Amino acid sequence: MRVSNRIRTVGTPPIPRIMESARKIRESGGSVFSMAQAAPWFGPPPEALARLRSLLDERGTHSYTPDEGLASARMAVARDFEERRGIALDSSRELHLTCGASQAFLSALISVTDPGDPVVLLEPWYFDHEFAIRYCGLEPRSAVMGENPGGWGFPKSLVGAELDRGARAVVLVNPGNPTGCVLDEGELRWLCRATREAGCFLLVDETYERFNFTGSRWHPWTGRVGENSHVLTFGSFSKSLGVPGWRIGYLFGHADIMSQALKVQDSAVICPPAPAQILVEAALTGCPGWIEERSREVRERLVACRSAVGLARGLEWREPGGAFFSLARLTSGEPSVDAAHRLLETYGIAAIPGSAFGPAGEGHLRLSFGCLSDEEMRPALEALASADLS
């Protein structure tokens, strides 16, 4: 008996390995500060939790919802998008609530591709996207991003070349994971036009949309431009509401595609968790300004982390435009897996080796500044600033 060839091509997720090493250090009495995961340090708004608690005795809170999510929760999400971003959605036909962004990506991916189709990733890529492409029997193709001290840049010419080679879909994470790269309006408009003209779908992961520090807010569906109906957008409330364990996200796009995506959702998960939907609706309708305050705090952590990396030896900061990360460069040439373990074992800082994000990620460490609590911030960054990885 053997497992499938498809799953054999999929790598082992890197975060559990790092977190297991961190657990062992803690169990032996050591101190560890996790800058590995993107789990935010905060939990959901207290008012939203209070609303959920008041409904815990109701049967519907513990039952299935419609596959696409509760109508009232979808309306709350659609209303937020329209008021805040100028994106008008028909919440009954164009929007699904999902079990996080990962399931939303899988629904979108399966709905617009067939086995063997080429799918383009910007590299360094988010490893779960590459995993999903492989186990769906698709062909991952890479467009390597440009790197400089100011951050990571959009590889326009390489993406264009892949479109000429017949790409079926392009996956964009914006703001980026692991790079923190944010495309400006001109780059996004070019990408939308180029994919449309090539008959290629554009799948936009905007999990960190609420943590964009560049001021570039344009989206392909702003103002309901019909020519961008080839764009499918998905995201998560895990970061913005501090609820990664609740597994709640969204997917929106053209109604015809969404009707097919719902087949994937029904067979994979049936529906997103009912309590999580209630929590999202309560947060979006009853907690004005709460997410904006968390975004401001994440920006403060970015600045503090930049300063700490500037004092460390053997690390070069790469400025992110958003999200929770810097994919910092190692100057020693040491393999990133070895450097990550040395940073953990010597300085008590857990980070993700850049090799997890594709060949272009090698020689880097992903440092998450969005997961450190208020109590951890000072000692963690002091430890990071003292690190010598040269």
Contacts in CASP RR format, 6 or more apart in sequence:
PFRMAT RR
TARGET T0000
AUTHOR 0000-0000-0000
METHOD contacts of the structure
MODEL  1
MRVSNRIRTVGTPPIPRIMESARKIRESGGSVFSMAQAAPWFGPPPEALA
RLRSLLDERGTHSYTPDEGLASARMAVARDFEERRGIALDSSRELHLTCG
ASQAFLSALISVTDPGDPVVLLEPWYFDHEFAIRYCGLEPRSAVMGENPG
GWGFPKSLVGAELDRGARAVVLVNPGNPTGCVLDEGELRWLCRATREAGC
FLLVDETYERFNFTGSRWHPWTGRVGENSHVLTFGSFSKSLGVPGWRIGY
LFGHADIMSQALKVQDSAVICPPAPAQILVEAALTGCPGWIEERSREVRE
RLVACRSAVGLARGLEWREPGGAFFSLARLTSGEPSVDAAHRLLETYGIA
AIPGSAFGPAGEGHLRLSFGCLSDEEMRPALEALASADLS
6 134 0 8 1.000
6 135 0 8 1.000
6 136 0 8 1.000
6 137 0 8 1.000
7 135 0 8 1.000
9 134 0 8 1.000
9 135 0 8 1.000
10 131 0 8 1.000
10 134 0 8 1.000
10 135 0 8 1.000
11 127 0 8 1.000
11 131 0 8 1.000
13 127 0 8 1.000
13 128 0 8 1.000
13 131 0 8 1.000
14 127 0 8 1.000
14 352 0 8 1.000
14 353 0 8 1.000
14 356 0 8 1.000
15 36 0 8 1.000
15 37 0 8 1.000
15 352 0 8 1.000
18 36 0 8 1.000
18 340 0 8 1.000
18 344 0 8 1.000
18 350 0 8 1.000
18 351 0 8 1.000
18 352 0 8 1.000
18 353 0 8 1.000
19 34 0 8 1.000
19 36 0 8 1.000
19 37 0 8 1.000
19 350 0 8 1.000
21 341 0 8 1.000
21 344 0 8 1.000
21 345 0 8 1.000
21 350 0 8 1.000
22 32 0 8 1.000
22 34 0 8 1.000
22 36 0 8 1.000
22 344 0 8 1.000
22 350 0 8 1.000
25 31 0 8 1.000
25 32 0 8 1.000
25 344 0 8 1.000
25 345 0 8 1.000
25 348 0 8 1.000
26 32 0 8 1.000
30 348 0 8 1.000
31 348 0 8 1.000
31 379 0 8 1.000
32 344 0 8 1.000
32 348 0 8 1.000
32 349 0 8 1.000
32 350 0 8 1.000
33 348 0 8 1.000
33 349 0 8 1.000
33 350 0 8 1.000
33 372 0 8 1.000
33 376 0 8 1.000
33 379 0 8 1.000
33 380 0 8 1.000
33 383 0 8 1.000
34 350 0 8 1.000
34 368 0 8 1.000
34 371 0 8 1.000
34 372 0 8 1.000
35 305 0 8 1.000
35 349 0 8 1.000
35 350 0 8 1.000
35 351 0 8 1.000
35 367 0 8 1.000
35 368 0 8 1.000
35 369 0 8 1.000
35 371 0 8 1.000
35 372 0 8 1.000
35 380 0 8 1.000
35 384 0 8 1.000
36 350 0 8 1.000
36 351 0 8 1.000
36 352 0 8 1.000
36 366 0 8 1.000
36 368 0 8 1.000
36 371 0 8 1.000
37 368 0 8 1.000
37 371 0 8 1.000
38 177 0 8 1.000
38 239 0 8 1.000
38 244 0 8 1.000
38 323 0 8 1.000
38 324 0 8 1.000
38 325 0 8 1.000
38 368 0 8 1.000
38 370 0 8 1.000
38 371 0 8 1.000
39 238 0 8 1.000
39 242 0 8 1.000
39 244 0 8 1.000
39 371 0 8 1.000
40 238 0 8 1.000
40 239 0 8 1.000
40 242 0 8 1.000
40 244 0 8 1.000
40 294 0 8 1.000
40 298 0 8 1.000
40 324 0 8 1.000
40 370 0 8 1.000
40 371 0 8 1.000
41 370 0 8 1.000
41 371 0 8 1.000
41 372 0 8 1.000
41 373 0 8 1.000
41 374 0 8 1.000
41 376 0 8 1.000
42 242 0 8 1.000
42 294 0 8 1.000
42 297 0 8 1.000
43 241 0 8 1.000
43 242 0 8 1.000
43 243 0 8 1.000
44 241 0 8 1.000
44 242 0 8 1.000
44 243 0 8 1.000
44 279 0 8 1.000
44 283 0 8 1.000
45 241 0 8 1.000
45 282 0 8 1.000
45 283 0 8 1.000
45 286 0 8 1.000
45 287 0 8 1.000
45 290 0 8 1.000
47 282 0 8 1.000
47 283 0 8 1.000
47 286 0 8 1.000
47 287 0 8 1.000
48 241 0 8 1.000
48 279 0 8 1.000
48 280 0 8 1.000
48 282 0 8 1.000
48 283 0 8 1.000
48 286 0 8 1.000
48 287 0 8 1.000
49 279 0 8 1.000
51 278 0 8 1.000
51 279 0 8 1.000
51 282 0 8 1.000
52 61 0 8 1.000
52 275 0 8 1.000
52 278 0 8 1.000
52 279 0 8 1.000
52 282 0 8 1.000
55 61 0 8 1.000
55 278 0 8 1.000
60 274 0 8 1.000
61 274 0 8 1.000
61 275 0 8 1.000
61 278 0 8 1.000
62 274 0 8 1.000
62 275 0 8 1.000
63 274 0 8 1.000
64 270 0 8 1.000
64 271 0 8 1.000
64 274 0 8 1.000
65 271 0 8 1.000
65 272 0 8 1.000
65 274 0 8 1.000
65 277 0 8 1.000
66 271 0 8 1.000
67 96 0 8 1.000
67 262 0 8 1.000
67 265 0 8 1.000
67 266 0 8 1.000
67 270 0 8 1.000
67 271 0 8 1.000
68 74 0 8 1.000
68 95 0 8 1.000
68 96 0 8 1.000
68 97 0 8 1.000
68 262 0 8 1.000
68 265 0 8 1.000
68 271 0 8 1.000
69 96 0 8 1.000
69 97 0 8 1.000
69 271 0 8 1.000
69 272 0 8 1.000
69 277 0 8 1.000
70 97 0 8 1.000
70 274 0 8 1.000
70 277 0 8 1.000
70 278 0 8 1.000
70 281 0 8 1.000
71 91 0 8 1.000
71 92 0 8 1.000
72 281 0 8 1.000
73 97 0 8 1.000
73 277 0 8 1.000
73 278 0 8 1.000
73 280 0 8 1.000
73 281 0 8 1.000
74 91 0 8 1.000
74 92 0 8 1.000
74 95 0 8 1.000
74 96 0 8 1.000
74 97 0 8 1.000
75 91 0 8 1.000
76 280 0 8 1.000
76 281 0 8 1.000
76 284 0 8 1.000
76 285 0 8 1.000
77 91 0 8 1.000
77 95 0 8 1.000
77 97 0 8 1.000
77 250 0 8 1.000
77 280 0 8 1.000
77 284 0 8 1.000
78 88 0 8 1.000
78 89 0 8 1.000
78 90 0 8 1.000
78 91 0 8 1.000
78 95 0 8 1.000
79 284 0 8 1.000
80 284 0 8 1.000
81 87 0 8 1.000
81 88 0 8 1.000
81 89 0 8 1.000
81 252 0 8 1.000
82 88 0 8 1.000
82 89 0 8 1.000
85 217 0 8 1.000
85 219 0 8 1.000
85 222 0 8 1.000
86 222 0 8 1.000
86 223 0 8 1.000
87 219 0 8 1.000
87 221 0 8 1.000
87 222 0 8 1.000
87 223 0 8 1.000
87 224 0 8 1.000
88 223 0 8 1.000
88 224 0 8 1.000
89 95 0 8 1.000
89 221 0 8 1.000
89 252 0 8 1.000
90 255 0 8 1.000
93 255 0 8 1.000
93 258 0 8 1.000
93 259 0 8 1.000
94 252 0 8 1.000
94 253 0 8 1.000
94 254 0 8 1.000
94 255 0 8 1.000
94 258 0 8 1.000
95 250 0 8 1.000
95 251 0 8 1.000
95 252 0 8 1.000
95 253 0 8 1.000
95 258 0 8 1.000
96 104 0 8 1.000
96 107 0 8 1.000
96 250 0 8 1.000
96 251 0 8 1.000
96 252 0 8 1.000
96 258 0 8 1.000
96 261 0 8 1.000
96 262 0 8 1.000
96 265 0 8 1.000
97 248 0 8 1.000
97 249 0 8 1.000
97 250 0 8 1.000
97 272 0 8 1.000
97 277 0 8 1.000
97 280 0 8 1.000
98 104 0 8 1.000
98 107 0 8 1.000
98 234 0 8 1.000
98 248 0 8 1.000
98 249 0 8 1.000
98 250 0 8 1.000
98 251 0 8 1.000
98 265 0 8 1.000
98 269 0 8 1.000
98 272 0 8 1.000
99 247 0 8 1.000
99 248 0 8 1.000
99 249 0 8 1.000
99 268 0 8 1.000
99 269 0 8 1.000
99 272 0 8 1.000
99 273 0 8 1.000
100 235 0 8 1.000
100 236 0 8 1.000
100 237 0 8 1.000
100 238 0 8 1.000
100 247 0 8 1.000
100 248 0 8 1.000
100 249 0 8 1.000
100 272 0 8 1.000
101 205 0 8 1.000
101 207 0 8 1.000
101 234 0 8 1.000
101 235 0 8 1.000
101 236 0 8 1.000
101 238 0 8 1.000
101 249 0 8 1.000
102 128 0 8 1.000
102 132 0 8 1.000
103 247 0 8 1.000
103 249 0 8 1.000
103 265 0 8 1.000
103 268 0 8 1.000
103 269 0 8 1.000
104 234 0 8 1.000
104 235 0 8 1.000
104 236 0 8 1.000
104 249 0 8 1.000
104 250 0 8 1.000
104 251 0 8 1.000
105 128 0 8 1.000
105 129 0 8 1.000
105 132 0 8 1.000
105 171 0 8 1.000
105 203 0 8 1.000
105 205 0 8 1.000
105 234 0 8 1.000
106 132 0 8 1.000
106 136 0 8 1.000
106 264 0 8 1.000
106 268 0 8 1.000
107 251 0 8 1.000
107 261 0 8 1.000
107 262 0 8 1.000
107 264 0 8 1.000
107 265 0 8 1.000
107 268 0 8 1.000
108 203 0 8 1.000
108 232 0 8 1.000
108 234 0 8 1.000
108 251 0 8 1.000
108 257 0 8 1.000
108 261 0 8 1.000
109 119 0 8 1.000
109 132 0 8 1.000
109 133 0 8 1.000
109 136 0 8 1.000
109 138 0 8 1.000
109 169 0 8 1.000
109 203 0 8 1.000
110 136 0 8 1.000
110 261 0 8 1.000
110 264 0 8 1.000
111 232 0 8 1.000
111 257 0 8 1.000
111 260 0 8 1.000
111 261 0 8 1.000
111 263 0 8 1.000
111 264 0 8 1.000
112 168 0 8 1.000
112 169 0 8 1.000
112 201 0 8 1.000
112 203 0 8 1.000
112 232 0 8 1.000
112 257 0 8 1.000
113 119 0 8 1.000
113 136 0 8 1.000
113 138 0 8 1.000
113 168 0 8 1.000
113 169 0 8 1.000
113 201 0 8 1.000
114 168 0 8 1.000
115 136 0 8 1.000
115 137 0 8 1.000
115 138 0 8 1.000
116 137 0 8 1.000
116 138 0 8 1.000
116 139 0 8 1.000
117 138 0 8 1.000
117 139 0 8 1.000
117 168 0 8 1.000
117 169 0 8 1.000
118 138 0 8 1.000
118 139 0 8 1.000
118 140 0 8 1.000
118 141 0 8 1.000
118 162 0 8 1.000
118 165 0 8 1.000
118 166 0 8 1.000
118 167 0 8 1.000
118 168 0 8 1.000
119 133 0 8 1.000
119 138 0 8 1.000
119 139 0 8 1.000
119 140 0 8 1.000
119 141 0 8 1.000
119 167 0 8 1.000
119 168 0 8 1.000
119 169 0 8 1.000
119 170 0 8 1.000
119 171 0 8 1.000
120 141 0 8 1.000
120 142 0 8 1.000
120 143 0 8 1.000
120 159 0 8 1.000
120 162 0 8 1.000
120 163 0 8 1.000
120 167 0 8 1.000
120 169 0 8 1.000
120 170 0 8 1.000
120 171 0 8 1.000
121 129 0 8 1.000
121 130 0 8 1.000
121 133 0 8 1.000
121 140 0 8 1.000
121 141 0 8 1.000
121 142 0 8 1.000
121 143 0 8 1.000
121 171 0 8 1.000
122 143 0 8 1.000
122 145 0 8 1.000
122 154 0 8 1.000
122 155 0 8 1.000
122 159 0 8 1.000
122 171 0 8 1.000
122 172 0 8 1.000
122 173 0 8 1.000
122 181 0 8 1.000
123 142 0 8 1.000
123 143 0 8 1.000
123 144 0 8 1.000
123 145 0 8 1.000
123 357 0 8 1.000
123 358 0 8 1.000
123 359 0 8 1.000
123 360 0 8 1.000
123 361 0 8 1.000
124 145 0 8 1.000
124 152 0 8 1.000
124 178 0 8 1.000
124 179 0 8 1.000
124 327 0 8 1.000
124 354 0 8 1.000
124 357 0 8 1.000
124 358 0 8 1.000
124 360 0 8 1.000
124 361 0 8 1.000
124 364 0 8 1.000
125 142 0 8 1.000
125 171 0 8 1.000
125 173 0 8 1.000
125 357 0 8 1.000
125 358 0 8 1.000
126 173 0 8 1.000
126 176 0 8 1.000
126 177 0 8 1.000
126 178 0 8 1.000
126 205 0 8 1.000
126 357 0 8 1.000
127 356 0 8 1.000
127 357 0 8 1.000
127 358 0 8 1.000
129 171 0 8 1.000
129 173 0 8 1.000
129 205 0 8 1.000
130 140 0 8 1.000
130 358 0 8 1.000
133 139 0 8 1.000
133 140 0 8 1.000
133 171 0 8 1.000
134 140 0 8 1.000
138 168 0 8 1.000
141 162 0 8 1.000
141 165 0 8 1.000
141 167 0 8 1.000
142 358 0 8 1.000
142 359 0 8 1.000
142 360 0 8 1.000
143 155 0 8 1.000
143 158 0 8 1.000
143 159 0 8 1.000
143 161 0 8 1.000
143 162 0 8 1.000
144 155 0 8 1.000
144 158 0 8 1.000
144 360 0 8 1.000
145 152 0 8 1.000
145 153 0 8 1.000
145 154 0 8 1.000
145 155 0 8 1.000
145 179 0 8 1.000
145 181 0 8 1.000
145 360 0 8 1.000
146 152 0 8 1.000
146 153 0 8 1.000
146 155 0 8 1.000
147 153 0 8 1.000
147 318 0 8 1.000
147 329 0 8 1.000
147 360 0 8 1.000
149 316 0 8 1.000
149 317 0 8 1.000
149 318 0 8 1.000
149 319 0 8 1.000
150 318 0 8 1.000
150 319 0 8 1.000
151 179 0 8 1.000
151 181 0 8 1.000
151 318 0 8 1.000
151 319 0 8 1.000
151 320 0 8 1.000
151 321 0 8 1.000
152 179 0 8 1.000
152 180 0 8 1.000
152 181 0 8 1.000
152 318 0 8 1.000
152 327 0 8 1.000
153 181 0 8 1.000
154 181 0 8 1.000
154 183 0 8 1.000
154 187 0 8 1.000
154 191 0 8 1.000
156 187 0 8 1.000
156 190 0 8 1.000
159 170 0 8 1.000
159 191 0 8 1.000
159 194 0 8 1.000
160 194 0 8 1.000
162 170 0 8 1.000
163 170 0 8 1.000
163 194 0 8 1.000
163 195 0 8 1.000
163 198 0 8 1.000
163 200 0 8 1.000
164 198 0 8 1.000
166 198 0 8 1.000
166 200 0 8 1.000
167 198 0 8 1.000
167 200 0 8 1.000
168 200 0 8 1.000
168 201 0 8 1.000
169 200 0 8 1.000
169 201 0 8 1.000
169 202 0 8 1.000
169 203 0 8 1.000
170 191 0 8 1.000
170 195 0 8 1.000
170 200 0 8 1.000
170 201 0 8 1.000
170 202 0 8 1.000
170 203 0 8 1.000
171 203 0 8 1.000
171 205 0 8 1.000
172 183 0 8 1.000
172 191 0 8 1.000
172 202 0 8 1.000
172 203 0 8 1.000
172 204 0 8 1.000
172 205 0 8 1.000
173 205 0 8 1.000
173 207 0 8 1.000
174 181 0 8 1.000
174 182 0 8 1.000
174 183 0 8 1.000
174 188 0 8 1.000
174 204 0 8 1.000
174 205 0 8 1.000
174 206 0 8 1.000
174 209 0 8 1.000
175 181 0 8 1.000
175 182 0 8 1.000
175 206 0 8 1.000
175 208 0 8 1.000
175 209 0 8 1.000
175 211 0 8 1.000
175 212 0 8 1.000
175 320 0 8 1.000
175 321 0 8 1.000
175 322 0 8 1.000
175 323 0 8 1.000
176 182 0 8 1.000
176 208 0 8 1.000
176 320 0 8 1.000
176 322 0 8 1.000
176 323 0 8 1.000
176 325 0 8 1.000
177 205 0 8 1.000
177 207 0 8 1.000
177 208 0 8 1.000
177 323 0 8 1.000
177 324 0 8 1.000
177 325 0 8 1.000
178 325 0 8 1.000
178 327 0 8 1.000
178 352 0 8 1.000
178 354 0 8 1.000
178 357 0 8 1.000
178 361 0 8 1.000
178 366 0 8 1.000
179 318 0 8 1.000
179 320 0 8 1.000
179 325 0 8 1.000
179 327 0 8 1.000
180 208 0 8 1.000
180 320 0 8 1.000
180 321 0 8 1.000
180 322 0 8 1.000
180 323 0 8 1.000
180 325 0 8 1.000
180 326 0 8 1.000
180 327 0 8 1.000
181 320 0 8 1.000
181 321 0 8 1.000
182 212 0 8 1.000
182 213 0 8 1.000
182 214 0 8 1.000
182 216 0 8 1.000
182 320 0 8 1.000
182 321 0 8 1.000
182 322 0 8 1.000
183 191 0 8 1.000
183 216 0 8 1.000
184 214 0 8 1.000
184 216 0 8 1.000
185 216 0 8 1.000
185 218 0 8 1.000
186 218 0 8 1.000
188 216 0 8 1.000
188 218 0 8 1.000
188 219 0 8 1.000
188 220 0 8 1.000
189 218 0 8 1.000
191 202 0 8 1.000
192 202 0 8 1.000
192 220 0 8 1.000
192 228 0 8 1.000
192 231 0 8 1.000
195 201 0 8 1.000
195 202 0 8 1.000
195 230 0 8 1.000
195 231 0 8 1.000
196 202 0 8 1.000
196 227 0 8 1.000
196 228 0 8 1.000
196 230 0 8 1.000
199 230 0 8 1.000
200 230 0 8 1.000
201 230 0 8 1.000
201 231 0 8 1.000
201 232 0 8 1.000
202 220 0 8 1.000
202 230 0 8 1.000
202 231 0 8 1.000
202 232 0 8 1.000
203 231 0 8 1.000
203 232 0 8 1.000
203 233 0 8 1.000
203 234 0 8 1.000
204 219 0 8 1.000
204 220 0 8 1.000
204 231 0 8 1.000
204 232 0 8 1.000
204 233 0 8 1.000
204 234 0 8 1.000
205 234 0 8 1.000
205 235 0 8 1.000
206 219 0 8 1.000
206 233 0 8 1.000
206 234 0 8 1.000
206 235 0 8 1.000
207 235 0 8 1.000
207 236 0 8 1.000
207 238 0 8 1.000
207 239 0 8 1.000
208 239 0 8 1.000
208 322 0 8 1.000
208 323 0 8 1.000
208 324 0 8 1.000
209 235 0 8 1.000
209 240 0 8 1.000
210 239 0 8 1.000
210 240 0 8 1.000
210 291 0 8 1.000
210 294 0 8 1.000
210 295 0 8 1.000
211 239 0 8 1.000
211 240 0 8 1.000
211 295 0 8 1.000
211 298 0 8 1.000
211 299 0 8 1.000
211 322 0 8 1.000
211 323 0 8 1.000
211 324 0 8 1.000
212 321 0 8 1.000
212 322 0 8 1.000
213 299 0 8 1.000
213 302 0 8 1.000
213 320 0 8 1.000
213 321 0 8 1.000
213 322 0 8 1.000
214 321 0 8 1.000
214 322 0 8 1.000
219 233 0 8 1.000
220 228 0 8 1.000
220 231 0 8 1.000
220 233 0 8 1.000
221 228 0 8 1.000
221 231 0 8 1.000
221 233 0 8 1.000
221 252 0 8 1.000
221 253 0 8 1.000
229 253 0 8 1.000
229 254 0 8 1.000
230 254 0 8 1.000
231 253 0 8 1.000
232 251 0 8 1.000
232 252 0 8 1.000
232 253 0 8 1.000
232 254 0 8 1.000
232 257 0 8 1.000
232 261 0 8 1.000
233 251 0 8 1.000
233 252 0 8 1.000
233 253 0 8 1.000
234 249 0 8 1.000
234 250 0 8 1.000
234 251 0 8 1.000
234 252 0 8 1.000
235 249 0 8 1.000
235 250 0 8 1.000
235 251 0 8 1.000
236 248 0 8 1.000
236 249 0 8 1.000
236 250 0 8 1.000
237 243 0 8 1.000
237 246 0 8 1.000
237 248 0 8 1.000
237 249 0 8 1.000
237 250 0 8 1.000
237 276 0 8 1.000
237 280 0 8 1.000
237 283 0 8 1.000
238 244 0 8 1.000
238 245 0 8 1.000
238 246 0 8 1.000
238 247 0 8 1.000
238 248 0 8 1.000
238 249 0 8 1.000
239 324 0 8 1.000
240 291 0 8 1.000
240 294 0 8 1.000
241 279 0 8 1.000
241 280 0 8 1.000
241 283 0 8 1.000
241 291 0 8 1.000
242 294 0 8 1.000
243 276 0 8 1.000
243 279 0 8 1.000
246 273 0 8 1.000
246 275 0 8 1.000
246 276 0 8 1.000
246 279 0 8 1.000
247 272 0 8 1.000
247 273 0 8 1.000
247 276 0 8 1.000
248 272 0 8 1.000
248 273 0 8 1.000
248 276 0 8 1.000
248 277 0 8 1.000
248 279 0 8 1.000
248 280 0 8 1.000
249 272 0 8 1.000
251 258 0 8 1.000
251 261 0 8 1.000
252 258 0 8 1.000
265 271 0 8 1.000
283 290 0 8 1.000
283 291 0 8 1.000
298 324 0 8 1.000
298 369 0 8 1.000
298 370 0 8 1.000
301 369 0 8 1.000
301 370 0 8 1.000
301 372 0 8 1.000
301 377 0 8 1.000
302 320 0 8 1.000
302 322 0 8 1.000
302 326 0 8 1.000
302 369 0 8 1.000
304 369 0 8 1.000
304 377 0 8 1.000
304 381 0 8 1.000
305 326 0 8 1.000
305 367 0 8 1.000
305 369 0 8 1.000
305 381 0 8 1.000
305 384 0 8 1.000
306 317 0 8 1.000
306 319 0 8 1.000
306 326 0 8 1.000
307 381 0 8 1.000
307 385 0 8 1.000
308 381 0 8 1.000
308 382 0 8 1.000
308 384 0 8 1.000
308 385 0 8 1.000
309 315 0 8 1.000
309 316 0 8 1.000
309 317 0 8 1.000
309 326 0 8 1.000
309 328 0 8 1.000
309 367 0 8 1.000
309 384 0 8 1.000
309 385 0 8 1.000
310 317 0 8 1.000
310 385 0 8 1.000
311 385 0 8 1.000
311 386 0 8 1.000
312 384 0 8 1.000
312 385 0 8 1.000
312 386 0 8 1.000
312 387 0 8 1.000
312 388 0 8 1.000
312 389 0 8 1.000
313 387 0 8 1.000
313 388 0 8 1.000
313 389 0 8 1.000
313 390 0 8 1.000
314 330 0 8 1.000
314 331 0 8 1.000
314 332 0 8 1.000
314 387 0 8 1.000
314 388 0 8 1.000
314 389 0 8 1.000
314 390 0 8 1.000
315 328 0 8 1.000
315 329 0 8 1.000
315 330 0 8 1.000
315 331 0 8 1.000
315 365 0 8 1.000
315 387 0 8 1.000
315 389 0 8 1.000
316 328 0 8 1.000
316 329 0 8 1.000
316 330 0 8 1.000
316 331 0 8 1.000
317 326 0 8 1.000
317 328 0 8 1.000
318 326 0 8 1.000
318 327 0 8 1.000
318 328 0 8 1.000
318 329 0 8 1.000
318 364 0 8 1.000
319 326 0 8 1.000
320 326 0 8 1.000
324 368 0 8 1.000
324 369 0 8 1.000
324 370 0 8 1.000
324 371 0 8 1.000
325 366 0 8 1.000
325 367 0 8 1.000
325 368 0 8 1.000
325 369 0 8 1.000
326 366 0 8 1.000
326 367 0 8 1.000
326 369 0 8 1.000
327 354 0 8 1.000
327 357 0 8 1.000
327 361 0 8 1.000
327 364 0 8 1.000
327 365 0 8 1.000
327 366 0 8 1.000
327 367 0 8 1.000
328 364 0 8 1.000
328 365 0 8 1.000
328 366 0 8 1.000
328 367 0 8 1.000
329 363 0 8 1.000
329 364 0 8 1.000
330 336 0 8 1.000
330 339 0 8 1.000
330 363 0 8 1.000
330 364 0 8 1.000
330 365 0 8 1.000
330 389 0 8 1.000
331 389 0 8 1.000
331 390 0 8 1.000
332 339 0 8 1.000
332 389 0 8 1.000
332 390 0 8 1.000
333 363 0 8 1.000
334 342 0 8 1.000
334 363 0 8 1.000
334 389 0 8 1.000
335 353 0 8 1.000
335 355 0 8 1.000
335 362 0 8 1.000
335 363 0 8 1.000
336 353 0 8 1.000
336 354 0 8 1.000
336 355 0 8 1.000
336 361 0 8 1.000
336 362 0 8 1.000
336 363 0 8 1.000
336 364 0 8 1.000
336 365 0 8 1.000
337 353 0 8 1.000
337 355 0 8 1.000
339 353 0 8 1.000
339 363 0 8 1.000
339 365 0 8 1.000
339 389 0 8 1.000
340 350 0 8 1.000
340 351 0 8 1.000
340 352 0 8 1.000
340 353 0 8 1.000
340 354 0 8 1.000
340 365 0 8 1.000
342 389 0 8 1.000
343 349 0 8 1.000
343 350 0 8 1.000
343 351 0 8 1.000
343 365 0 8 1.000
343 387 0 8 1.000
343 389 0 8 1.000
344 350 0 8 1.000
344 351 0 8 1.000
346 387 0 8 1.000
347 383 0 8 1.000
347 384 0 8 1.000
347 386 0 8 1.000
347 387 0 8 1.000
348 383 0 8 1.000
349 380 0 8 1.000
349 383 0 8 1.000
349 384 0 8 1.000
349 387 0 8 1.000
351 365 0 8 1.000
351 366 0 8 1.000
351 367 0 8 1.000
351 368 0 8 1.000
352 365 0 8 1.000
352 366 0 8 1.000
352 368 0 8 1.000
353 365 0 8 1.000
353 366 0 8 1.000
354 361 0 8 1.000
354 362 0 8 1.000
354 363 0 8 1.000
354 364 0 8 1.000
354 365 0 8 1.000
354 366 0 8 1.000
355 361 0 8 1.000
355 362 0 8 1.000
355 363 0 8 1.000
356 366 0 8 1.000
357 364 0 8 1.000
357 366 0 8 1.000
367 384 0 8 1.000
372 380 0 8 1.000
372 381 0 8 1.000
END
